[in-house]
Amino acid sequence: LTVITFTGCKKEEQSHNMFIHFNTSGGYHIESITFEGPTQVVAPITPKKTGYIFEGWFLDEAFLNSFDFENTVIEETTTLHAKWREQTTDFNRTFKILSIGNSFSEDTHWHLWQVAKSYGIDVDEIIVANMYIGGAPLSTHRLYMENDAAVYRYEKYTGPIRTDTPNYKLSDAIKDEDWDVITFQESSNFSGQSQQIGDTVTVLASWAKRESTNPNVQVAWHMTWAYQQNSTHPGFANYDHNQLTMFQRIIDVTHEKIFSNEHINFVIPTEVAIQNARTSFLGDTLTMDGHHLSNPKGRYIGSLTVFKAITGFDISPEIITYAPNGITASDKMVIFEAVNKAFEYPFRITNSIFPS
């Protein structure tokens, strides 16, 4: 059995006479993969199609048989078909986001409401919320969802100042607003360990779509970031105390568990934006304690990345004029570069043109 990890594969040799084709049905082209014997393939990066939302890979054009990347061995030429649904949400008019996470999702919400306001979205239609349990992995969210436990702190922005409500249930939060997007993430120390995720992401994402009051809701995966190189977080031992090892393992898990999941509509590449910025004169200084994002720079990067991932809008310092206190004009050049490059060259590090 050969396992092929998709990294933009090109056809190899003429002797390879079996193929895996990706029919994106009008979306961005994905190169076919060639293989010789029984093969298991890792899912490619989620394709894009203007005006549409990706809903998974299927073996048939009727979209009756979804393709299981994790458990399927391919033994003959196969075509996988991308399923799409029309994007009906106008993010110029509504921006209602619920994250189910921990302090890492909290970090990226810090400036998100003000970023959306600065873009020009009606302030009455901007709602940013987080269901918070410190350090919670996906498995904890699944347990509390199944037991309907009132254990969360519901952190909600309907303006620049957050309000917190204790002892909140997921079942209440998901129906509190007609959410446009619901996000999930793994706890940072487990974010590069695929075995930790298991089928829990599927259980939670399908629950979110089933229980949401908005039939057009999207579910997104939020990538946590690699720790600062001198971090003393105990979970850093999972990655040999090496930032780039942690970075790559988070990328690998995204390929193995997220791109292949039909319930996840898109990925928020915060990890990539943070790592891009670390190659600039900002250096490896974007956390306050080795793992939580620093304020204002790290959290500003996080908020801009979430905003762009959700809306797909072009962003620049001229378009989004809001910047938190402590961000200089030079900082903004680096920060917007890092965020935009995370989408232009996804899931890899792009060195800054503003080095130290």
MILO-485397 format. One record per residue (C-alpha): residue in one letter; x, z, y. Coordinates in pm, 1 decimal, padded with zeros to 6 digits. Last residue first. Layout:
MILO-485397
+------+----------+----------+----------+
! type !     east !       up !    north !
+------+----------+----------+----------+
!    A !        X !        Z !        Y !
...
+------+----------+----------+----------+
END
This chain:
MILO-485397
+------+----------+----------+----------+
! type !     east !       up !    north !
+------+----------+----------+----------+
!    S !  01499.9 !  01049.9 !  04205.0 !
!    P !  01310.9 !  00736.1 !  04110.1 !
!    F !  01043.2 !  00563.7 !  04319.1 !
!    I !  00987.8 !  00240.1 !  04126.5 !
!    S !  00845.9 !  00463.8 !  03854.4 !
!    N !  00917.2 !  00403.3 !  03488.2 !
!    T !  00617.0 !  00296.7 !  03282.9 !
!    I !  00552.9 !  00509.4 !  02974.1 !
!    R !  00324.4 !  00370.2 !  02705.4 !
!    F ! -00040.5 !  00411.0 !  02620.2 !
!    P ! -00175.6 !  00156.4 !  02865.9 !
!    Y !  00033.0 ! -00075.8 !  03081.2 !
!    E ! -00207.5 ! -00164.1 !  03364.2 !
!    F ! -00414.4 !  00148.8 !  03303.1 !
!    A ! -00135.5 !  00406.9 !  03308.7 !
!    K !  00031.0 !  00189.0 !  03574.0 !
!    N ! -00257.1 !  00267.0 !  03811.4 !
!    V ! -00217.0 !  00641.8 !  03767.2 !
!    A !  00160.6 !  00647.3 !  03810.5 !
!    E !  00152.4 !  00416.7 !  04114.6 !
!    F ! -00122.5 !  00624.4 !  04275.2 !
!    I !  00086.0 !  00939.1 !  04228.0 !
!    V !  00415.2 !  00789.8 !  04342.1 !
!    M !  00277.5 !  00647.3 !  04666.9 !
!    K !  00072.8 !  00963.1 !  04723.0 !
!    D !  00381.8 !  01182.5 !  04694.4 !
!    S !  00555.0 !  00976.5 !  04962.0 !
!    A !  00260.0 !  01027.9 !  05199.3 !
!    T !  00280.9 !  01400.2 !  05131.5 !
!    I !  00045.9 !  01604.4 !  04912.6 !
!    G !  00050.6 !  01972.6 !  05010.7 !
!    N ! -00314.1 !  01995.8 !  05109.4 !
!    P ! -00531.0 !  01790.2 !  04878.7 !
!    A ! -00559.7 !  01413.5 !  04923.7 !
!    Y ! -00871.3 !  01226.5 !  05025.6 !
!    T ! -00814.2 !  00872.8 !  05152.6 !
!    I ! -00933.8 !  00702.6 !  04837.5 !
!    I ! -00944.0 !  00330.6 !  04921.0 !
!    E ! -00630.6 !  00320.5 !  05139.1 !
!    P ! -00437.5 !  00555.4 !  04909.7 !
!    S ! -00522.4 !  00317.6 !  04624.7 !
!    I ! -00789.7 !  00288.0 !  04359.1 !
!    D ! -00953.6 ! -00009.7 !  04189.9 !
!    F ! -01266.8 !  00104.8 !  04012.3 !
!    G ! -01304.6 !  00127.0 !  03634.7 !
!    T ! -01555.4 !  00405.5 !  03693.2 !
!    I ! -01476.6 !  00650.0 !  03415.3 !
!    A ! -01107.6 !  00577.1 !  03366.6 !
!    K ! -01048.5 !  00554.8 !  03742.7 !
!    F ! -01207.3 !  00893.1 !  03812.4 !
!    V ! -01035.6 !  01065.5 !  03520.1 !
!    T ! -00698.2 !  00933.0 !  03632.4 !
!    L ! -00755.8 !  01036.7 !  03994.0 !
!    S ! -00848.8 !  01389.1 !  03885.0 !
!    G ! -00543.8 !  01428.5 !  03661.4 !
!    I ! -00300.6 !  01297.4 !  03924.3 !
!    Y ! -00450.0 !  01539.9 !  04177.2 !
!    R ! -00417.6 !  01820.7 !  03923.3 !
!    G ! -00047.7 !  01753.7 !  03877.6 !
!    K !  00023.9 !  01727.1 !  04249.3 !
!    P ! -00188.1 !  02005.5 !  04403.0 !
!    N ! -00172.8 !  02224.7 !  04208.5 !
!    S !  00038.0 !  02214.1 !  03896.8 !
!    L ! -00108.9 !  02106.9 !  03565.7 !
!    H ! -00118.4 !  02367.9 !  03289.5 !
!    H !  00162.0 !  02330.9 !  03031.4 !
!    G !  00502.7 !  02458.6 !  03144.1 !
!    D !  00367.1 !  02724.3 !  03376.4 !
!    M !  00273.2 !  02540.7 !  03696.0 !
!    T !  00292.1 !  02190.8 !  03553.0 !
!    L !  00395.8 !  01871.6 !  03731.4 !
!    T !  00761.8 !  01956.3 !  03781.6 !
!    D !  00934.5 !  01721.7 !  03536.7 !
!    G !  01047.1 !  01485.2 !  03807.6 !
!    L !  00864.2 !  01428.1 !  04135.8 !
!    F !  01139.7 !  01176.9 !  04220.6 !
!    S !  00977.2 !  00945.2 !  03968.8 !
!    T !  00997.2 !  00933.7 !  03587.8 !
!    R !  00767.3 !  01237.6 !  03566.9 !
!    A !  00495.4 !  01034.5 !  03738.0 !
!    N !  00474.0 !  00801.8 !  03437.9 !
!    Q !  00445.2 !  01100.6 !  03204.7 !
!    I !  00152.4 !  01240.1 !  03403.6 !
!    A ! -00025.6 !  00902.6 !  03409.5 !
!    V !  00030.0 !  00857.4 !  03035.1 !
!    E ! -00107.6 !  01198.5 !  02941.9 !
!    T ! -00410.9 !  01145.1 !  03164.4 !
!    P ! -00508.3 !  00834.4 !  02966.3 !
!    I ! -00889.3 !  00878.6 !  02964.3 !
!    V ! -01008.6 !  00693.7 !  02652.5 !
!    F ! -01321.3 !  00483.1 !  02608.5 !
!    N ! -01649.0 !  00450.8 !  02417.9 !
!    I ! -01595.3 !  00711.4 !  02147.3 !
!    H ! -01875.5 !  00703.0 !  01886.7 !
!    E ! -01731.4 !  00398.2 !  01707.8 !
!    N ! -01414.0 !  00588.8 !  01622.5 !
!    S ! -01112.6 !  00370.1 !  01539.6 !
!    F ! -00960.8 !  00398.3 !  01885.2 !
!    I ! -00995.6 !  00775.6 !  01853.2 !
!    K ! -00852.0 !  00903.1 !  01527.2 !
!    E ! -00542.3 !  00705.8 !  01427.1 !
!    H ! -00464.0 !  00531.3 !  01754.3 !
!    T ! -00526.6 !  00840.1 !  01968.2 !
!    V ! -00336.3 !  01046.7 !  01712.4 !
!    D ! -00033.2 !  00820.6 !  01755.6 !
!    I ! -00044.5 !  00851.4 !  02135.7 !
!    I ! -00055.0 !  01231.8 !  02105.7 !
!    R !  00238.1 !  01208.9 !  01865.9 !
!    Q !  00431.0 !  00997.2 !  02115.1 !
!    F !  00394.9 !  01244.9 !  02401.4 !
!    M !  00482.3 !  01542.9 !  02181.1 !
!    T !  00801.3 !  01373.6 !  02065.3 !
!    L !  00876.2 !  01279.7 !  02426.1 !
!    Q !  00841.2 !  01642.1 !  02538.0 !
!    N !  01057.9 !  01792.8 !  02265.7 !
!    H !  01015.3 !  02156.8 !  02163.0 !
!    D !  01020.3 !  02043.7 !  01799.9 !
!    Y !  00668.9 !  01904.0 !  01843.9 !
!    N !  00465.3 !  02175.8 !  01668.9 !
!    A !  00707.7 !  02424.5 !  01828.9 !
!    F !  00546.6 !  02336.0 !  02163.4 !
!    G !  00242.4 !  02531.0 !  02045.6 !
!    P !  00417.6 !  02855.7 !  02137.0 !
!    H !  00414.3 !  02756.5 !  02507.1 !
!    T !  00762.6 !  02828.6 !  02645.1 !
!    S !  00781.5 !  02500.8 !  02833.3 !
!    N !  01126.3 !  02378.4 !  02938.1 !
!    Q !  01044.0 !  02011.3 !  02870.1 !
!    Q !  00708.6 !  02033.2 !  03046.2 !
!    Y !  00432.5 !  01995.7 !  02793.1 !
!    A !  00290.4 !  01662.8 !  02681.7 !
!    W ! -00045.0 !  01572.0 !  02828.3 !
!    T ! -00404.2 !  01598.6 !  02706.7 !
!    M ! -00585.8 !  01274.4 !  02634.7 !
!    H ! -00954.8 !  01290.3 !  02724.2 !
!    W ! -01180.5 !  01105.4 !  02482.8 !
!    A ! -01492.2 !  00956.3 !  02637.2 !
!    V ! -01859.0 !  00952.6 !  02540.6 !
!    Q ! -02091.2 !  00723.7 !  02734.8 !
!    V ! -02450.8 !  00802.3 !  02827.1 !
!    N ! -02694.6 !  00513.1 !  02852.7 !
!    P ! -02985.6 !  00695.5 !  02686.5 !
!    N ! -02946.6 !  00978.1 !  02942.4 !
!    T ! -03112.7 !  01299.0 !  02820.7 !
!    S ! -02814.3 !  01364.2 !  02595.5 !
!    E ! -02888.8 !  01516.5 !  02255.2 !
!    R ! -02813.4 !  01218.5 !  02029.6 !
!    K ! -02519.0 !  01090.9 !  02230.5 !
!    A ! -02359.7 !  01435.2 !  02246.8 !
!    W ! -02426.2 !  01504.6 !  01877.5 !
!    S ! -02258.1 !  01174.6 !  01784.0 !
!    A ! -01953.0 !  01273.5 !  01987.4 !
!    L ! -01936.8 !  01622.2 !  01837.7 !
!    V ! -01965.8 !  01519.8 !  01472.8 !
!    T ! -01731.9 !  01222.3 !  01517.6 !
!    V ! -01467.9 !  01437.1 !  01689.9 !
!    T ! -01499.0 !  01691.8 !  01409.8 !
!    D ! -01422.8 !  01441.0 !  01133.5 !
!    G ! -01063.5 !  01560.3 !  01093.2 !
!    I ! -00917.8 !  01671.3 !  01427.3 !
!    Q ! -00652.8 !  01907.8 !  01290.6 !
!    Q ! -00524.8 !  01646.0 !  01046.5 !
!    S ! -00444.8 !  01418.0 !  01340.0 !
!    Q ! -00190.9 !  01654.6 !  01492.1 !
!    G ! -00069.6 !  01545.6 !  01837.5 !
!    S ! -00342.6 !  01723.7 !  02033.6 !
!    F ! -00306.2 !  02045.4 !  01832.2 !
!    N ! -00109.2 !  02243.1 !  02094.8 !
!    S ! -00310.7 !  02084.9 !  02375.8 !
!    S ! -00654.7 !  02170.5 !  02245.5 !
!    E ! -00835.4 !  01851.9 !  02147.0 !
!    Q ! -01043.4 !  01669.9 !  02403.1 !
!    F ! -01407.3 !  01579.7 !  02464.9 !
!    T ! -01579.8 !  01400.1 !  02750.5 !
!    I ! -01943.1 !  01337.1 !  02839.7 !
!    V ! -02022.3 !  01049.5 !  03077.4 !
!    D ! -02330.9 !  00951.7 !  03278.4 !
!    W ! -02492.7 !  01292.7 !  03237.3 !
!    D ! -02864.2 !  01316.8 !  03305.4 !
!    E ! -02827.3 !  01681.9 !  03402.4 !
!    D ! -02888.5 !  02028.2 !  03251.9 !
!    K ! -02966.5 !  01879.4 !  02911.2 !
!    I ! -02609.3 !  01879.4 !  02779.6 !
!    A ! -02545.5 !  02217.0 !  02938.1 !
!    D ! -02837.8 !  02389.9 !  02768.6 !
!    S ! -02747.8 !  02285.5 !  02412.8 !
!    L ! -02383.6 !  02363.1 !  02485.8 !
!    K ! -02484.6 !  02719.7 !  02558.2 !
!    Y ! -02387.2 !  02935.6 !  02858.0 !
!    N ! -02275.9 !  03297.7 !  02863.3 !
!    P ! -02124.4 !  03283.7 !  03212.3 !
!    T ! -02221.8 !  03061.6 !  03509.1 !
!    D ! -01946.6 !  02943.8 !  03743.0 !
!    T ! -01989.6 !  02760.5 !  04074.0 !
!    R ! -01718.0 !  02528.0 !  04201.3 !
!    I ! -01662.3 !  02452.1 !  04570.1 !
!    P ! -01619.1 !  02089.9 !  04683.6 !
!    G ! -01985.0 !  02011.7 !  04619.4 !
!    T ! -02212.9 !  01990.3 !  04317.0 !
!    Y ! -01922.1 !  02118.8 !  04109.6 !
!    K ! -02004.1 !  02307.9 !  03791.4 !
!    E ! -01809.2 !  02540.3 !  03562.7 !
!    Y ! -02025.5 !  02665.5 !  03277.0 !
!    R ! -01836.8 !  02952.3 !  03115.3 !
!    Y ! -01915.8 !  02925.6 !  02746.3 !
!    V ! -02022.5 !  03182.7 !  02487.1 !
!    A ! -02397.6 !  03134.7 !  02439.8 !
!    A ! -02369.6 !  03014.1 !  02079.2 !
!    D ! -02592.5 !  02736.3 !  01948.5 !
!    N ! -02449.9 !  02798.8 !  01598.8 !
!    E ! -02375.5 !  02429.9 !  01531.2 !
!    M ! -02250.4 !  02373.2 !  01885.4 !
!    Y ! -02041.9 !  02690.9 !  01875.5 !
!    L ! -01875.6 !  02585.1 !  01551.7 !
!    R ! -01815.8 !  02230.4 !  01675.9 !
!    H ! -01668.1 !  02357.3 !  01999.9 !
!    T ! -01434.7 !  02582.7 !  01801.4 !
!    S ! -01324.4 !  02294.0 !  01576.7 !
!    L ! -01246.0 !  02083.6 !  01881.9 !
!    P ! -00982.8 !  02333.9 !  01991.3 !
!    A ! -01052.3 !  02602.5 !  02253.7 !
!    G ! -00753.2 !  02717.4 !  02459.0 !
!    G ! -00972.5 !  02897.9 !  02713.4 !
!    I ! -01341.5 !  02827.3 !  02662.7 !
!    Y ! -01492.8 !  02617.0 !  02937.4 !
!    M ! -01790.9 !  02384.0 !  02948.8 !
!    N ! -01689.5 !  02170.9 !  03244.7 !
!    A ! -01901.1 !  02009.5 !  03513.2 !
!    V ! -01870.4 !  01740.6 !  03780.9 !
!    I ! -02182.4 !  01632.4 !  03968.2 !
!    I ! -02177.3 !  01358.5 !  04232.0 !
!    E ! -02520.8 !  01208.7 !  04306.4 !
!    D ! -02604.2 !  01413.9 !  04615.4 !
!    V ! -02260.0 !  01332.9 !  04755.5 !
!    D ! -02342.1 !  00961.6 !  04756.6 !
!    I ! -02033.3 !  00780.0 !  04623.7 !
!    G ! -01793.3 !  00666.8 !  04896.7 !
!    Y ! -01449.0 !  00676.0 !  04735.5 !
!    S ! -01381.4 !  00997.6 !  04924.3 !
!    K ! -01681.0 !  01159.9 !  04758.0 !
!    A ! -01551.7 !  01065.8 !  04413.0 !
!    V ! -01206.1 !  01207.0 !  04496.8 !
!    Q ! -01369.7 !  01520.8 !  04636.2 !
!    W ! -01562.4 !  01583.0 !  04314.2 !
!    L ! -01251.9 !  01516.1 !  04104.0 !
!    H ! -01013.0 !  01752.6 !  04283.0 !
!    W ! -00999.1 !  02038.8 !  04029.4 !
!    H ! -01171.6 !  01851.4 !  03750.3 !
!    T ! -00842.8 !  01750.7 !  03583.3 !
!    D ! -00727.4 !  02111.0 !  03552.0 !
!    E ! -01061.4 !  02228.6 !  03407.3 !
!    S ! -01025.6 !  01966.2 !  03134.2 !
!    F ! -00691.8 !  02128.4 !  03049.9 !
!    S ! -00833.1 !  02480.4 !  03084.7 !
!    N ! -01084.7 !  02421.8 !  02805.9 !
!    G ! -01306.9 !  02147.6 !  02673.6 !
!    I ! -01653.5 !  02003.9 !  02685.6 !
!    S ! -01646.9 !  01785.9 !  02994.3 !
!    L ! -01965.7 !  01682.5 !  03172.6 !
!    I ! -01960.3 !  01403.9 !  03433.7 !
!    K ! -02230.5 !  01283.5 !  03668.0 !
!    F ! -02113.2 !  01009.2 !  03905.5 !
!    T ! -02403.9 !  00802.0 !  04034.1 !
!    R ! -02445.5 !  00528.1 !  04294.3 !
!    N ! -02115.2 !  00342.4 !  04302.7 !
!    F ! -02087.4 !  00435.1 !  03936.5 !
!    D ! -02365.7 !  00191.4 !  03857.9 !
!    T ! -02461.7 !  00264.7 !  03496.6 !
!    T ! -02609.9 ! -00032.1 !  03309.9 !
!    Q ! -02303.2 ! -00134.3 !  03108.3 !
!    E ! -02444.3 ! -00368.5 !  02844.4 !
!    R ! -02375.1 ! -00282.1 !  02485.5 !
!    W ! -02083.5 ! -00410.1 !  02281.8 !
!    K ! -01984.6 ! -00437.9 !  01916.3 !
!    A ! -01642.3 ! -00577.7 !  01833.1 !
!    H ! -01621.5 ! -00780.7 !  01511.5 !
!    L ! -01352.6 ! -00738.1 !  01246.7 !
!    T ! -01242.2 ! -01045.7 !  01054.4 !
!    T ! -01075.3 ! -01006.2 !  00716.3 !
!    T ! -00823.2 ! -01204.9 !  00514.8 !
!    E ! -00788.6 ! -01027.5 !  00182.6 !
!    E ! -00682.1 ! -00694.2 !  00036.3 !
!    I ! -00773.6 ! -00451.3 !  00314.1 !
!    V ! -00755.6 ! -00080.7 !  00225.7 !
!    T ! -01024.6 !  00124.4 !  00396.6 !
!    N ! -01010.3 !  00502.2 !  00447.4 !
!    E ! -00883.9 !  00563.4 !  00800.0 !
!    F ! -00989.8 !  00233.9 !  00953.4 !
!    D ! -01353.4 !  00268.7 !  00847.1 !
!    F ! -01525.6 ! -00050.2 !  00962.9 !
!    S ! -01891.1 ! -00028.4 !  01061.0 !
!    N ! -02136.0 ! -00220.0 !  00846.4 !
!    L ! -02463.9 ! -00324.2 !  01009.7 !
!    F ! -02321.1 ! -00487.2 !  01319.7 !
!    A ! -02504.1 ! -00818.6 !  01267.8 !
!    E ! -02172.5 ! -00996.5 !  01317.8 !
!    D ! -02032.3 ! -00825.5 !  01009.9 !
!    L ! -01734.7 ! -00605.3 !  00928.6 !
!    F ! -01780.7 ! -00389.4 !  01237.5 !
!    W ! -01553.4 ! -00244.4 !  01505.2 !
!    G ! -01684.8 !  00006.8 !  01760.1 !
!    E ! -01920.3 !  00059.1 !  02048.5 !
!    F ! -01739.9 ! -00088.1 !  02351.4 !
!    I ! -01933.5 ! -00073.7 !  02678.6 !
!    Y ! -02003.6 ! -00392.7 !  02873.3 !
!    G ! -01991.4 ! -00526.9 !  03230.3 !
!    T ! -01640.0 ! -00666.2 !  03200.6 !
!    K ! -01518.0 ! -00656.2 !  02843.6 !
!    K ! -01234.1 ! -00427.7 !  02740.3 !
!    P ! -01081.7 ! -00366.9 !  02397.8 !
!    T ! -01003.4 ! -00021.0 !  02259.0 !
!    I ! -00637.0 ! -00017.7 !  02162.3 !
!    P ! -00590.5 ! -00143.1 !  01808.6 !
!    A ! -00704.8 !  00058.6 !  01507.2 !
!    V ! -00447.4 !  00151.7 !  01243.5 !
!    V ! -00438.9 ! -00086.9 !  00949.3 !
!    Q ! -00435.9 ! -00018.8 !  00575.6 !
!    T ! -00294.2 ! -00303.8 !  00373.1 !
!    P ! -00300.6 ! -00434.5 !  00017.4 !
!    G ! -00041.9 ! -00713.3 !  00005.2 !
!    E !  00099.5 ! -00986.8 !  00228.1 !
!    F !  00004.7 ! -00911.0 !  00587.2 !
!    T ! -00052.9 ! -01084.9 !  00919.7 !
!    I ! -00221.7 ! -00918.6 !  01216.3 !
!    S ! -00430.4 ! -01111.4 !  01469.1 !
!    E ! -00360.6 ! -01066.1 !  01839.3 !
!    I ! -00629.5 ! -00897.1 !  02047.4 !
!    H ! -00793.0 ! -01098.9 !  02325.3 !
!    Y ! -00984.3 ! -00913.5 !  02597.9 !
!    G ! -01358.5 ! -00916.9 !  02543.0 !
!    G ! -01576.4 ! -01223.5 !  02490.0 !
!    S ! -01686.7 ! -01141.0 !  02138.9 !
!    T ! -01377.5 ! -00932.8 !  02059.2 !
!    N ! -01332.1 ! -01096.7 !  01719.4 !
!    F ! -01026.6 ! -00919.7 !  01580.5 !
!    H ! -00861.8 ! -01103.7 !  01290.8 !
!    I ! -00679.0 ! -00937.1 !  01002.6 !
!    F ! -00479.2 ! -01203.6 !  00824.1 !
!    M ! -00353.7 ! -01324.4 !  00488.6 !
!    N ! -00102.4 ! -01606.6 !  00440.6 !
!    H !  00227.8 ! -01443.3 !  00526.0 !
!    S !  00477.9 ! -01708.3 !  00422.7 !
!    Q !  00474.5 ! -01851.8 !  00775.7 !
!    E !  00647.5 ! -01540.8 !  00902.5 !
!    E !  00552.1 ! -01263.4 !  01144.6 !
!    K !  00240.6 ! -01316.7 !  01347.6 !
!    K !  00255.8 ! -01082.7 !  01642.5 !
!    C !  00149.4 ! -00720.3 !  01655.1 !
!    G !  00033.8 ! -00560.6 !  01981.2 !
!    T !  00123.7 ! -00212.9 !  01867.3 !
!    F ! -00110.6 ! -00176.3 !  01570.0 !
!    T !  00026.2 !  00048.9 !  01299.7 !
!    I !  00021.7 ! -00130.7 !  00967.2 !
!    V !  00008.4 !  00080.5 !  00652.2 !
!    T !  00130.6 ! -00099.0 !  00341.6 !
!    L !  00000.0 !  00000.0 !  00000.0 !
+------+----------+----------+----------+
END
